[in-house]
Amino acid sequence: MTTSNWKKAFTQLDEKPDVKRKYIKHNSPKKRAHGIATRSCKLCGSHRAMISKYGLNVCRKCFRQYALDLGFKQYR
Ligand SMILES: [Zn+2]
């Protein structure tokens, strides 16, 4: 199992429903009401350096990649 996706173990646990139920009870990620984990980049899923202004909800790396397509212009 990796920390990136806690549901990867489901492929093995489908054979054992009771063990799977216990696994879900103790290993499912906590539902967050606020904080850094509630916001993620809608393009790459990163939680770091979010730009939510104008309803973008993308990280700075994806913003740099797609800024010209979105109509942003860099002043020098
Ligand atoms: Zn991103």
N, CA, C, O and the ligand as a Tripos MOL2 file, in Angstrom:
@<TRIPOS>MOLECULE
protein
  305   303    77     0     0
PROTEIN
NO_CHARGES

@<TRIPOS>ATOM
      1 N           0.8410   -1.1920    0.0000 N.3       1 MET1
      2 CA          0.0000    0.0000    0.0000 C.3       1 MET1
      3 C           0.8730    1.2380    0.0000 C.2       1 MET1
      4 O           1.9310    1.2710    0.6290 O.2       1 MET1
      5 N           0.4180    2.2480   -0.7100 N.am      2 THR2
      6 CA          1.1280    3.5090   -0.7040 C.3       2 THR2
      7 C           0.2830    4.5660   -0.0180 C.2       2 THR2
      8 O          -0.9270    4.4080    0.1410 O.2       2 THR2
      9 N           0.9310    5.6380    0.3840 N.am      3 THR3
     10 CA          0.1930    6.7060    1.0390 C.3       3 THR3
     11 C          -0.5900    7.5310    0.0410 C.2       3 THR3
     12 O          -1.5030    8.2610    0.4260 O.2       3 THR3
     13 N          -0.2500    7.4310   -1.2420 N.am      4 SER4
     14 CA         -0.9450    8.2500   -2.2320 C.3       4 SER4
     15 C          -2.3710    7.7810   -2.4570 C.2       4 SER4
     16 O          -3.2510    8.5990   -2.7240 O.2       4 SER4
     17 N          -2.6190    6.4810   -2.3540 N.am      5 ASN5
     18 CA         -3.9560    5.9660   -2.5840 C.3       5 ASN5
     19 C          -4.2260    4.8420   -1.6010 C.2       5 ASN5
     20 O          -3.6990    3.7410   -1.7550 O.2       5 ASN5
     21 N          -5.0300    5.1060   -0.6080 N.am      6 TRP6
     22 CA         -5.2840    4.1120    0.4400 C.3       6 TRP6
     23 C          -6.2020    3.0050   -0.0340 C.2       6 TRP6
     24 O          -6.3360    1.9950    0.6580 O.2       6 TRP6
     25 N          -6.8490    3.1520   -1.2000 N.am      7 LYS7
     26 CA         -7.7730    2.1420   -1.7030 C.3       7 LYS7
     27 C          -7.0870    1.0660   -2.5360 C.2       7 LYS7
     28 O          -7.7540    0.1650   -3.0450 O.2       7 LYS7
     29 N          -5.7390    1.1460   -2.6860 N.am      8 LYS8
     30 CA         -5.0380    0.1600   -3.4920 C.3       8 LYS8
     31 C          -5.1270   -1.2370   -2.8900 C.2       8 LYS8
     32 O          -5.0650   -2.2280   -3.6170 O.2       8 LYS8
     33 N          -5.2700   -1.3260   -1.5770 N.am      9 ALA9
     34 CA         -5.3410   -2.6310   -0.9150 C.3       9 ALA9
     35 C          -6.6820   -3.3080   -1.1340 C.2       9 ALA9
     36 O          -6.8400   -4.4810   -0.7940 O.2       9 ALA9
     37 N          -7.6580   -2.5920   -1.6980 N.am     10 PHE10
     38 CA         -8.9820   -3.1760   -1.9100 C.3      10 PHE10
     39 C          -8.9400   -4.3670   -2.8550 C.2      10 PHE10
     40 O          -9.7650   -5.2720   -2.7320 O.2      10 PHE10
     41 N          -8.0110   -4.3910   -3.7840 N.am     11 THR11
     42 CA         -7.9380   -5.4900   -4.7390 C.3      11 THR11
     43 C          -7.6810   -6.8180   -4.0260 C.2      11 THR11
     44 O          -8.1900   -7.8610   -4.4380 O.2      11 THR11
     45 N          -6.8840   -6.7720   -2.9520 N.am     12 GLN12
     46 CA         -6.6280   -7.9890   -2.1830 C.3      12 GLN12
     47 C          -7.7350   -8.2460   -1.1780 C.2      12 GLN12
     48 O          -8.0870   -9.3960   -0.9180 O.2      12 GLN12
     49 N          -8.2950   -7.1650   -0.6030 N.am     13 LEU13
     50 CA         -9.2600   -7.3230    0.4820 C.3      13 LEU13
     51 C         -10.6650   -7.6650   -0.0070 C.2      13 LEU13
     52 O         -11.5330   -7.9730    0.8090 O.2      13 LEU13
     53 N         -10.9110   -7.6190   -1.3150 N.am     14 ASP14
     54 CA        -12.2200   -8.0020   -1.8230 C.3      14 ASP14
     55 C         -12.5410   -9.4650   -1.5190 C.2      14 ASP14
     56 O         -13.7090   -9.8500   -1.4560 O.2      14 ASP14
     57 N         -11.4930  -10.2830   -1.3300 N.am     15 GLU15
     58 CA        -11.6910  -11.6860   -0.9940 C.3      15 GLU15
     59 C         -12.1390  -11.8690    0.4440 C.2      15 GLU15
     60 O         -12.7620  -12.8750    0.7830 O.2      15 GLU15
     61 N         -11.8150  -10.8740    1.3100 N.am     16 LYS16
     62 CA        -12.1140  -10.9810    2.7480 C.3      16 LYS16
     63 C         -12.9630   -9.7880    3.1770 C.2      16 LYS16
     64 O         -12.4140   -8.7590    3.5700 O.2      16 LYS16
     65 N         -14.2980   -9.9040    3.1120 N.am     17 PRO17
     66 CA        -15.1660   -8.7470    3.4000 C.3      17 PRO17
     67 C         -15.0540   -8.2280    4.8330 C.2      17 PRO17
     68 O         -15.1250   -7.0180    5.0500 O.2      17 PRO17
     69 N         -14.8830   -9.1010    5.7990 N.am     18 ASP18
     70 CA        -14.7870   -8.6360    7.1840 C.3      18 ASP18
     71 C         -13.5050   -7.8540    7.4180 C.2      18 ASP18
     72 O         -13.5010   -6.8260    8.0960 O.2      18 ASP18
     73 N         -12.4180   -8.3580    6.8450 N.am     19 VAL19
     74 CA        -11.1430   -7.6630    6.9880 C.3      19 VAL19
     75 C         -11.1940   -6.3220    6.2550 C.2      19 VAL19
     76 O         -10.6250   -5.3290    6.7080 O.2      19 VAL19
     77 N         -11.8870   -6.3140    5.1140 N.am     20 LYS20
     78 CA        -12.0130   -5.0790    4.3450 C.3      20 LYS20
     79 C         -12.7990   -4.0320    5.1300 C.2      20 LYS20
     80 O         -12.4360   -2.8560    5.1290 O.2      20 LYS20
     81 N         -13.8670   -4.4490    5.7960 N.am     21 ARG21
     82 CA        -14.6790   -3.5170    6.6000 C.3      21 ARG21
     83 C         -13.8360   -2.9140    7.7350 C.2      21 ARG21
     84 O         -13.9190   -1.7170    8.0110 O.2      21 ARG21
     85 N         -13.0380   -3.7440    8.3760 N.am     22 LYS22
     86 CA        -12.1690   -3.2760    9.4500 C.3      22 LYS22
     87 C         -11.0880   -2.3360    8.9030 C.2      22 LYS22
     88 O         -10.7400   -1.3380    9.5330 O.2      22 LYS22
     89 N         -10.5690   -2.6730    7.7240 N.am     23 TYR23
     90 CA         -9.5460   -1.8310    7.0920 C.3      23 TYR23
     91 C         -10.1000   -0.4540    6.7850 C.2      23 TYR23
     92 O          -9.4330    0.5550    7.0170 O.2      23 TYR23
     93 N         -11.3290   -0.4060    6.2600 N.am     24 ILE24
     94 CA        -11.9450    0.8780    5.9340 C.3      24 ILE24
     95 C         -12.1850    1.6890    7.2030 C.2      24 ILE24
     96 O         -11.9790    2.9030    7.2230 O.2      24 ILE24
     97 N         -12.6230    1.0060    8.2640 N.am     25 LYS25
     98 CA        -12.9160    1.7120    9.5160 C.3      25 LYS25
     99 C         -11.6760    2.3940   10.0780 C.2      25 LYS25
    100 O         -11.7570    3.5190   10.5700 O.2      25 LYS25
    101 N         -10.5340    1.7250   10.0100 N.am     26 HIS26
    102 CA         -9.3550    2.2430   10.6890 C.3      26 HIS26
    103 C          -8.3940    2.9840    9.7690 C.2      26 HIS26
    104 O          -7.5140    3.6850   10.2700 O.2      26 HIS26
    105 N          -8.5160    2.8660    8.4500 N.am     27 ASN27
    106 CA         -7.5240    3.4550    7.5570 C.3      27 ASN27
    107 C          -8.0650    4.4910    6.6020 C.2      27 ASN27
    108 O          -7.2860    5.0920    5.8610 O.2      27 ASN27
    109 N          -9.3830    4.7330    6.5840 N.am     28 SER28
    110 CA         -9.9080    5.7340    5.6670 C.3      28 SER28
    111 C          -9.4400    7.1180    6.1000 C.2      28 SER28
    112 O          -9.3670    7.4010    7.2960 O.2      28 SER28
    113 N          -9.1230    7.9790    5.1420 N.am     29 PRO29
    114 CA         -8.6400    9.3020    5.5010 C.3      29 PRO29
    115 C          -9.7250   10.1230    6.1820 C.2      29 PRO29
    116 O         -10.9110    9.9950    5.8760 O.2      29 PRO29
    117 N          -9.2990   10.9570    7.1010 N.am     30 LYS30
    118 CA        -10.2260   11.7720    7.8790 C.3      30 LYS30
    119 C         -10.8610   12.8270    6.9880 C.2      30 LYS30
    120 O         -10.1770   13.4550    6.1800 O.2      30 LYS30
    121 N         -12.1700   13.0240    7.1330 N.am     31 LYS31
    122 CA        -12.8530   14.0570    6.3730 C.3      31 LYS31
    123 C         -12.5350   15.4060    6.9870 C.2      31 LYS31
    124 O         -12.7440   15.6180    8.1820 O.2      31 LYS31
    125 N         -12.0310   16.3140    6.1720 N.am     32 ARG32
    126 CA        -11.5960   17.6140    6.6510 C.3      32 ARG32
    127 C         -12.6560   18.6740    6.3900 C.2      32 ARG32
    128 O         -13.2980   18.6810    5.3390 O.2      32 ARG32
    129 N         -12.8320   19.5670    7.3530 N.am     33 ALA33
    130 CA        -13.7710   20.6710    7.1920 C.3      33 ALA33
    131 C         -13.0660   21.9040    6.6550 C.2      33 ALA33
    132 O         -13.6370   22.6620    5.8700 O.2      33 ALA33
    133 N         -11.8270   22.1040    7.0770 N.am     34 HIS34
    134 CA        -11.0440   23.2310    6.5900 C.3      34 HIS34
    135 C          -9.5740   22.8800    6.7020 C.2      34 HIS34
    136 O          -9.2140   21.8910    7.3410 O.2      34 HIS34
    137 N          -8.7280   23.6810    6.0880 N.am     35 GLY35
    138 CA         -7.2990   23.4190    6.1220 C.3      35 GLY35
    139 C          -6.7570   23.1400    4.7420 C.2      35 GLY35
    140 O          -7.4790   23.2190    3.7490 O.2      35 GLY35
    141 N          -5.4750   22.8100    4.6860 N.am     36 ILE36
    142 CA         -4.7880   22.6620    3.4040 C.3      36 ILE36
    143 C          -5.3100   21.4540    2.6280 C.2      36 ILE36
    144 O          -5.2850   21.4610    1.3970 O.2      36 ILE36
    145 N          -5.7820   20.4180    3.3250 N.am     37 ALA37
    146 CA         -6.2020   19.1920    2.6440 C.3      37 ALA37
    147 C          -7.5480   19.3420    1.9520 C.2      37 ALA37
    148 O          -7.9210   18.4860    1.1500 O.2      37 ALA37
    149 N          -8.2870   20.4110    2.2430 N.am     38 THR38
    150 CA         -9.5890   20.5980    1.5980 C.3      38 THR38
    151 C          -9.4480   21.1670    0.1930 C.2      38 THR38
    152 O         -10.3380   21.0150   -0.6440 O.2      38 THR38
    153 N          -8.3140   21.8280   -0.0560 N.am     39 ARG39
    154 CA         -8.1020   22.4490   -1.3610 C.3      39 ARG39
    155 C          -7.0300   21.6820   -2.1240 C.2      39 ARG39
    156 O          -5.9480   21.4290   -1.5930 O.2      39 ARG39
    157 N          -7.3220   21.3190   -3.3440 N.am     40 SER40
    158 CA         -6.3080   20.6750   -4.1670 C.3      40 SER40
    159 C          -6.4470   21.1860   -5.5990 C.2      40 SER40
    160 O          -7.5190   21.6200   -6.0220 O.2      40 SER40
    161 N          -5.3490   21.1240   -6.3220 N.am     41 CYS41
    162 CA         -5.3270   21.5780   -7.7100 C.3      41 CYS41
    163 C          -6.2560   20.6990   -8.5420 C.2      41 CYS41
    164 O          -6.1810   19.4730   -8.4690 O.2      41 CYS41
    165 N          -7.1300   21.3200   -9.3330 N.am     42 LYS42
    166 CA         -8.0760   20.5230  -10.1090 C.3      42 LYS42
    167 C          -7.4250   19.8950  -11.3360 C.2      42 LYS42
    168 O          -8.0460   19.0790  -12.0160 O.2      42 LYS42
    169 N          -6.1710   20.2720  -11.6260 N.am     43 LEU43
    170 CA         -5.4820   19.6940  -12.7770 C.3      43 LEU43
    171 C          -4.5200   18.5840  -12.3650 C.2      43 LEU43
    172 O          -4.5030   17.5210  -12.9850 O.2      43 LEU43
    173 N          -3.7060   18.8220  -11.3050 N.am     44 CYS44
    174 CA         -2.7080   17.8130  -10.9450 C.3      44 CYS44
    175 C          -2.9430   17.2220   -9.5580 C.2      44 CYS44
    176 O          -2.3250   16.2090   -9.2290 O.2      44 CYS44
    177 N          -3.8180   17.8130   -8.7210 N.am     45 GLY45
    178 CA         -4.1130   17.2580   -7.4150 C.3      45 GLY45
    179 C          -3.1830   17.6960   -6.3150 C.2      45 GLY45
    180 O          -3.2950   17.2030   -5.1920 O.2      45 GLY45
    181 N          -2.2710   18.6020   -6.5910 N.am     46 SER46
    182 CA         -1.3390   19.0620   -5.5670 C.3      46 SER46
    183 C          -2.0460   19.9360   -4.5450 C.2      46 SER46
    184 O          -3.0520   20.5780   -4.8480 O.2      46 SER46
    185 N          -1.5000   19.9550   -3.3070 N.am     47 HIS47
    186 CA         -2.0690   20.7880   -2.2500 C.3      47 HIS47
    187 C          -1.2420   22.0510   -2.0390 C.2      47 HIS47
    188 O          -1.6080   22.8970   -1.2240 O.2      47 HIS47
    189 N          -0.1520   22.1870   -2.7480 N.am     48 ARG48
    190 CA          0.8010   23.2620   -2.4700 C.3      48 ARG48
    191 C           0.5990   24.4290   -3.4180 C.2      48 ARG48
    192 O           0.2930   24.2540   -4.5970 O.2      48 ARG48
    193 N           0.7840   25.6520   -2.8610 N.am     49 ALA49
    194 CA          0.8020   26.9020   -3.6310 C.3      49 ALA49
    195 C          -0.4430   27.0380   -4.5010 C.2      49 ALA49
    196 O          -0.3480   27.1800   -5.7200 O.2      49 ALA49
    197 N          -1.6120   26.9940   -3.8620 N.am     50 MET50
    198 CA         -2.8720   27.0770   -4.5850 C.3      50 MET50
    199 C          -3.2030   28.5150   -4.9630 C.2      50 MET50
    200 O          -2.9770   29.4350   -4.1780 O.2      50 MET50
    201 N          -3.7300   28.7030   -6.1490 N.am     51 ILE51
    202 CA         -4.2430   29.9920   -6.5960 C.3      51 ILE51
    203 C          -5.7480   29.8340   -6.7560 C.2      51 ILE51
    204 O          -6.2150   29.2060   -7.7060 O.2      51 ILE51
    205 N          -6.5090   30.4100   -5.8190 N.am     52 SER52
    206 CA         -7.9570   30.2900   -5.8810 C.3      52 SER52
    207 C          -8.6170   31.5910   -6.3110 C.2      52 SER52
    208 O          -9.8430   31.6730   -6.3840 O.2      52 SER52
    209 N          -7.8140   32.6020   -6.5940 N.am     53 LYS53
    210 CA         -8.3570   33.8750   -7.0550 C.3      53 LYS53
    211 C          -9.0400   33.6760   -8.4060 C.2      53 LYS53
    212 O          -8.5910   32.8820   -9.2330 O.2      53 LYS53
    213 N         -10.1320   34.4090   -8.6150 N.am     54 TYR54
    214 CA        -10.9640   34.3100   -9.8260 C.3      54 TYR54
    215 C         -11.5510   32.9120  -10.0110 C.2      54 TYR54
    216 O         -11.9960   32.5760  -11.1090 O.2      54 TYR54
    217 N         -11.5620   32.0880   -8.9550 N.am     55 GLY55
    218 CA        -12.1100   30.7420   -9.0570 C.3      55 GLY55
    219 C         -11.2550   29.7900   -9.8680 C.2      55 GLY55
    220 O         -11.7700   28.8200  -10.4240 O.2      55 GLY55
    221 N          -9.9390   30.0530   -9.9460 N.am     56 LEU56
    222 CA         -9.0570   29.1990  -10.7470 C.3      56 LEU56
    223 C          -8.8940   27.8240  -10.0950 C.2      56 LEU56
    224 O          -9.0930   26.8010  -10.7500 O.2      56 LEU56
    225 N          -8.5300   27.7940   -8.7920 N.am     57 ASN57
    226 CA         -8.3000   26.5590   -8.0270 C.3      57 ASN57
    227 C          -7.2630   25.6540   -8.6920 C.2      57 ASN57
    228 O          -7.4760   24.4490   -8.8300 O.2      57 ASN57
    229 N          -6.1400   26.2460   -9.1020 N.am     58 VAL58
    230 CA         -5.0190   25.4770   -9.6420 C.3      58 VAL58
    231 C          -3.7590   25.8540   -8.8650 C.2      58 VAL58
    232 O          -3.7060   26.9060   -8.2290 O.2      58 VAL58
    233 N          -2.7520   24.9940   -8.9210 N.am     59 CYS59
    234 CA         -1.4970   25.3030   -8.2470 C.3      59 CYS59
    235 C          -0.6640   26.2220   -9.1360 C.2      59 CYS59
    236 O          -0.9920   26.4490  -10.3010 O.2      59 CYS59
    237 N           0.4170   26.7460   -8.5640 N.am     60 ARG60
    238 CA          1.2160   27.7370   -9.2900 C.3      60 ARG60
    239 C           1.8820   27.1330  -10.5290 C.2      60 ARG60
    240 O           2.0790   27.8200  -11.5310 O.2      60 ARG60
    241 N           2.2270   25.8420  -10.4540 N.am     61 LYS61
    242 CA          2.8910   25.2130  -11.5900 C.3      61 LYS61
    243 C           1.9290   25.0690  -12.7650 C.2      61 LYS61
    244 O           2.2920   25.3640  -13.9030 O.2      61 LYS61
    245 N           0.7060   24.6170  -12.4970 N.am     62 CYS62
    246 CA         -0.2850   24.4860  -13.5640 C.3      62 CYS62
    247 C          -0.7010   25.8530  -14.0780 C.2      62 CYS62
    248 O          -0.9970   26.0060  -15.2630 O.2      62 CYS62
    249 N          -0.7280   26.8660  -13.1810 N.am     63 PHE63
    250 CA         -1.0760   28.2040  -13.6220 C.3      63 PHE63
    251 C          -0.0480   28.7320  -14.6140 C.2      63 PHE63
    252 O          -0.4100   29.3250  -15.6300 O.2      63 PHE63
    253 N           1.2330   28.5180  -14.3220 N.am     64 ARG64
    254 CA          2.2830   28.9630  -15.2380 C.3      64 ARG64
    255 C           2.1730   28.2570  -16.5900 C.2      64 ARG64
    256 O           2.4670   28.8330  -17.6380 O.2      64 ARG64
    257 N           1.7450   26.9990  -16.5380 N.am     65 GLN65
    258 CA          1.6520   26.2090  -17.7680 C.3      65 GLN65
    259 C           0.4820   26.6640  -18.6530 C.2      65 GLN65
    260 O           0.5950   26.6860  -19.8780 O.2      65 GLN65
    261 N          -0.6510   27.0280  -18.0130 N.am     66 TYR66
    262 CA         -1.8570   27.3070  -18.7710 C.3      66 TYR66
    263 C          -2.2800   28.7680  -18.7440 C.2      66 TYR66
    264 O          -3.3670   29.0960  -19.2210 O.2      66 TYR66
    265 N          -1.4440   29.6630  -18.1940 N.am     67 ALA67
    266 CA         -1.8490   31.0640  -18.0280 C.3      67 ALA67
    267 C          -2.1490   31.7330  -19.3670 C.2      67 ALA67
    268 O          -3.1320   32.4650  -19.4790 O.2      67 ALA67
    269 N          -1.3210   31.4970  -20.3810 N.am     68 LEU68
    270 CA         -1.5580   32.1340  -21.6720 C.3      68 LEU68
    271 C          -2.8430   31.6300  -22.3120 C.2      68 LEU68
    272 O          -3.5570   32.4030  -22.9520 O.2      68 LEU68
    273 N          -3.1500   30.3370  -22.1480 N.am     69 ASP69
    274 CA         -4.3920   29.7820  -22.6970 C.3      69 ASP69
    275 C          -5.6160   30.3860  -22.0200 C.2      69 ASP69
    276 O          -6.6670   30.5440  -22.6410 O.2      69 ASP69
    277 N          -5.4650   30.7270  -20.7220 N.am     70 LEU70
    278 CA         -6.5750   31.2930  -19.9680 C.3      70 LEU70
    279 C          -6.7600   32.7810  -20.2580 C.2      70 LEU70
    280 O          -7.7720   33.3640  -19.8680 O.2      70 LEU70
    281 N          -5.8050   33.3950  -20.9290 N.am     71 GLY71
    282 CA         -5.9360   34.7990  -21.2650 C.3      71 GLY71
    283 C          -5.1430   35.7410  -20.3810 C.2      71 GLY71
    284 O          -5.3080   36.9580  -20.4720 O.2      71 GLY71
    285 N          -4.2830   35.2010  -19.5250 N.am     72 PHE72
    286 CA         -3.4500   36.0490  -18.6940 C.3      72 PHE72
    287 C          -2.2570   36.5320  -19.5090 C.2      72 PHE72
    288 O          -1.8110   35.8790  -20.4530 O.2      72 PHE72
    289 N          -1.7530   37.7050  -19.1100 N.am     73 LYS73
    290 CA         -0.6770   38.3280  -19.8540 C.3      73 LYS73
    291 C           0.4000   38.7610  -18.8620 C.2      73 LYS73
    292 O           0.0760   39.3400  -17.8250 O.2      73 LYS73
    293 N           1.6510   38.5000  -19.1520 N.am     74 GLN74
    294 CA          2.7290   38.8370  -18.2420 C.3      74 GLN74
    295 C           3.2970   40.2040  -18.5900 C.2      74 GLN74
    296 O           3.7410   40.4320  -19.7150 O.2      74 GLN74
    297 N           3.2800   41.1210  -17.6110 N.am     75 TYR75
    298 CA          3.8490   42.4450  -17.8080 C.3      75 TYR75
    299 C           5.2930   42.4260  -17.3660 C.2      75 TYR75
    300 O           5.6300   41.7610  -16.3870 O.2      75 TYR75
    301 N           6.1390   43.1310  -18.0570 N.am     76 ARG76
    302 CA          7.5640   43.1780  -17.7190 C.3      76 ARG76
    303 C           7.9870   44.5800  -17.3340 C.2      76 ARG76
    304 O           9.1550   44.8080  -17.0180 O.2      76 ARG76
    305 ZN         -1.5500   21.6800  -10.4320 Zn       77 ZN77
@<TRIPOS>BOND
     1     1     2 1
     2     2     3 1
     3     3     4 2
     4     3     5 am
     5     5     6 1
     6     6     7 1
     7     7     8 2
     8     7     9 am
     9     9    10 1
    10    10    11 1
    11    11    12 2
    12    11    13 am
    13    13    14 1
    14    14    15 1
    15    15    16 2
    16    15    17 am
    17    17    18 1
    18    18    19 1
    19    19    20 2
    20    19    21 am
    21    21    22 1
    22    22    23 1
    23    23    24 2
    24    23    25 am
    25    25    26 1
    26    26    27 1
    27    27    28 2
    28    27    29 am
    29    29    30 1
    30    30    31 1
    31    31    32 2
    32    31    33 am
    33    33    34 1
    34    34    35 1
    35    35    36 2
    36    35    37 am
    37    37    38 1
    38    38    39 1
    39    39    40 2
    40    39    41 am
    41    41    42 1
    42    42    43 1
    43    43    44 2
    44    43    45 am
    45    45    46 1
    46    46    47 1
    47    47    48 2
    48    47    49 am
    49    49    50 1
    50    50    51 1
    51    51    52 2
    52    51    53 am
    53    53    54 1
    54    54    55 1
    55    55    56 2
    56    55    57 am
    57    57    58 1
    58    58    59 1
    59    59    60 2
    60    59    61 am
    61    61    62 1
    62    62    63 1
    63    63    64 2
    64    63    65 am
    65    65    66 1
    66    66    67 1
    67    67    68 2
    68    67    69 am
    69    69    70 1
    70    70    71 1
    71    71    72 2
    72    71    73 am
    73    73    74 1
    74    74    75 1
    75    75    76 2
    76    75    77 am
    77    77    78 1
    78    78    79 1
    79    79    80 2
    80    79    81 am
    81    81    82 1
    82    82    83 1
    83    83    84 2
    84    83    85 am
    85    85    86 1
    86    86    87 1
    87    87    88 2
    88    87    89 am
    89    89    90 1
    90    90    91 1
    91    91    92 2
    92    91    93 am
    93    93    94 1
    94    94    95 1
    95    95    96 2
    96    95    97 am
    97    97    98 1
    98    98    99 1
    99    99   100 2
   100    99   101 am
   101   101   102 1
   102   102   103 1
   103   103   104 2
   104   103   105 am
   105   105   106 1
   106   106   107 1
   107   107   108 2
   108   107   109 am
   109   109   110 1
   110   110   111 1
   111   111   112 2
   112   111   113 am
   113   113   114 1
   114   114   115 1
   115   115   116 2
   116   115   117 am
   117   117   118 1
   118   118   119 1
   119   119   120 2
   120   119   121 am
   121   121   122 1
   122   122   123 1
   123   123   124 2
   124   123   125 am
   125   125   126 1
   126   126   127 1
   127   127   128 2
   128   127   129 am
   129   129   130 1
   130   130   131 1
   131   131   132 2
   132   131   133 am
   133   133   134 1
   134   134   135 1
   135   135   136 2
   136   135   137 am
   137   137   138 1
   138   138   139 1
   139   139   140 2
   140   139   141 am
   141   141   142 1
   142   142   143 1
   143   143   144 2
   144   143   145 am
   145   145   146 1
   146   146   147 1
   147   147   148 2
   148   147   149 am
   149   149   150 1
   150   150   151 1
   151   151   152 2
   152   151   153 am
   153   153   154 1
   154   154   155 1
   155   155   156 2
   156   155   157 am
   157   157   158 1
   158   158   159 1
   159   159   160 2
   160   159   161 am
   161   161   162 1
   162   162   163 1
   163   163   164 2
   164   163   165 am
   165   165   166 1
   166   166   167 1
   167   167   168 2
   168   167   169 am
   169   169   170 1
   170   170   171 1
   171   171   172 2
   172   171   173 am
   173   173   174 1
   174   174   175 1
   175   175   176 2
   176   175   177 am
   177   177   178 1
   178   178   179 1
   179   179   180 2
   180   179   181 am
   181   181   182 1
   182   182   183 1
   183   183   184 2
   184   183   185 am
   185   185   186 1
   186   186   187 1
   187   187   188 2
   188   187   189 am
   189   189   190 1
   190   190   191 1
   191   191   192 2
   192   191   193 am
   193   193   194 1
   194   194   195 1
   195   195   196 2
   196   195   197 am
   197   197   198 1
   198   198   199 1
   199   199   200 2
   200   199   201 am
   201   201   202 1
   202   202   203 1
   203   203   204 2
   204   203   205 am
   205   205   206 1
   206   206   207 1
   207   207   208 2
   208   207   209 am
   209   209   210 1
   210   210   211 1
   211   211   212 2
   212   211   213 am
   213   213   214 1
   214   214   215 1
   215   215   216 2
   216   215   217 am
   217   217   218 1
   218   218   219 1
   219   219   220 2
   220   219   221 am
   221   221   222 1
   222   222   223 1
   223   223   224 2
   224   223   225 am
   225   225   226 1
   226   226   227 1
   227   227   228 2
   228   227   229 am
   229   229   230 1
   230   230   231 1
   231   231   232 2
   232   231   233 am
   233   233   234 1
   234   234   235 1
   235   235   236 2
   236   235   237 am
   237   237   238 1
   238   238   239 1
   239   239   240 2
   240   239   241 am
   241   241   242 1
   242   242   243 1
   243   243   244 2
   244   243   245 am
   245   245   246 1
   246   246   247 1
   247   247   248 2
   248   247   249 am
   249   249   250 1
   250   250   251 1
   251   251   252 2
   252   251   253 am
   253   253   254 1
   254   254   255 1
   255   255   256 2
   256   255   257 am
   257   257   258 1
   258   258   259 1
   259   259   260 2
   260   259   261 am
   261   261   262 1
   262   262   263 1
   263   263   264 2
   264   263   265 am
   265   265   266 1
   266   266   267 1
   267   267   268 2
   268   267   269 am
   269   269   270 1
   270   270   271 1
   271   271   272 2
   272   271   273 am
   273   273   274 1
   274   274   275 1
   275   275   276 2
   276   275   277 am
   277   277   278 1
   278   278   279 1
   279   279   280 2
   280   279   281 am
   281   281   282 1
   282   282   283 1
   283   283   284 2
   284   283   285 am
   285   285   286 1
   286   286   287 1
   287   287   288 2
   288   287   289 am
   289   289   290 1
   290   290   291 1
   291   291   292 2
   292   291   293 am
   293   293   294 1
   294   294   295 1
   295   295   296 2
   296   295   297 am
   297   297   298 1
   298   298   299 1
   299   299   300 2
   300   299   301 am
   301   301   302 1
   302   302   303 1
   303   303   304 2
@<TRIPOS>SUBSTRUCTURE
     1 MET1         2 RESIDUE 1 A MET
     2 THR2         6 RESIDUE 1 A THR
     3 THR3        10 RESIDUE 1 A THR
     4 SER4        14 RESIDUE 1 A SER
     5 ASN5        18 RESIDUE 1 A ASN
     6 TRP6        22 RESIDUE 1 A TRP
     7 LYS7        26 RESIDUE 1 A LYS
     8 LYS8        30 RESIDUE 1 A LYS
     9 ALA9        34 RESIDUE 1 A ALA
    10 PHE10       38 RESIDUE 1 A PHE
    11 THR11       42 RESIDUE 1 A THR
    12 GLN12       46 RESIDUE 1 A GLN
    13 LEU13       50 RESIDUE 1 A LEU
    14 ASP14       54 RESIDUE 1 A ASP
    15 GLU15       58 RESIDUE 1 A GLU
    16 LYS16       62 RESIDUE 1 A LYS
    17 PRO17       66 RESIDUE 1 A PRO
    18 ASP18       70 RESIDUE 1 A ASP
    19 VAL19       74 RESIDUE 1 A VAL
    20 LYS20       78 RESIDUE 1 A LYS
    21 ARG21       82 RESIDUE 1 A ARG
    22 LYS22       86 RESIDUE 1 A LYS
    23 TYR23       90 RESIDUE 1 A TYR
    24 ILE24       94 RESIDUE 1 A ILE
    25 LYS25       98 RESIDUE 1 A LYS
    26 HIS26      102 RESIDUE 1 A HIS
    27 ASN27      106 RESIDUE 1 A ASN
    28 SER28      110 RESIDUE 1 A SER
    29 PRO29      114 RESIDUE 1 A PRO
    30 LYS30      118 RESIDUE 1 A LYS
    31 LYS31      122 RESIDUE 1 A LYS
    32 ARG32      126 RESIDUE 1 A ARG
    33 ALA33      130 RESIDUE 1 A ALA
    34 HIS34      134 RESIDUE 1 A HIS
    35 GLY35      138 RESIDUE 1 A GLY
    36 ILE36      142 RESIDUE 1 A ILE
    37 ALA37      146 RESIDUE 1 A ALA
    38 THR38      150 RESIDUE 1 A THR
    39 ARG39      154 RESIDUE 1 A ARG
    40 SER40      158 RESIDUE 1 A SER
    41 CYS41      162 RESIDUE 1 A CYS
    42 LYS42      166 RESIDUE 1 A LYS
    43 LEU43      170 RESIDUE 1 A LEU
    44 CYS44      174 RESIDUE 1 A CYS
    45 GLY45      178 RESIDUE 1 A GLY
    46 SER46      182 RESIDUE 1 A SER
    47 HIS47      186 RESIDUE 1 A HIS
    48 ARG48      190 RESIDUE 1 A ARG
    49 ALA49      194 RESIDUE 1 A ALA
    50 MET50      198 RESIDUE 1 A MET
    51 ILE51      202 RESIDUE 1 A ILE
    52 SER52      206 RESIDUE 1 A SER
    53 LYS53      210 RESIDUE 1 A LYS
    54 TYR54      214 RESIDUE 1 A TYR
    55 GLY55      218 RESIDUE 1 A GLY
    56 LEU56      222 RESIDUE 1 A LEU
    57 ASN57      226 RESIDUE 1 A ASN
    58 VAL58      230 RESIDUE 1 A VAL
    59 CYS59      234 RESIDUE 1 A CYS
    60 ARG60      238 RESIDUE 1 A ARG
    61 LYS61      242 RESIDUE 1 A LYS
    62 CYS62      246 RESIDUE 1 A CYS
    63 PHE63      250 RESIDUE 1 A PHE
    64 ARG64      254 RESIDUE 1 A ARG
    65 GLN65      258 RESIDUE 1 A GLN
    66 TYR66      262 RESIDUE 1 A TYR
    67 ALA67      266 RESIDUE 1 A ALA
    68 LEU68      270 RESIDUE 1 A LEU
    69 ASP69      274 RESIDUE 1 A ASP
    70 LEU70      278 RESIDUE 1 A LEU
    71 GLY71      282 RESIDUE 1 A GLY
    72 PHE72      286 RESIDUE 1 A PHE
    73 LYS73      290 RESIDUE 1 A LYS
    74 GLN74      294 RESIDUE 1 A GLN
    75 TYR75      298 RESIDUE 1 A TYR
    76 ARG76      302 RESIDUE 1 A ARG
    77 ZN77       305 GROUP 0 **** ****
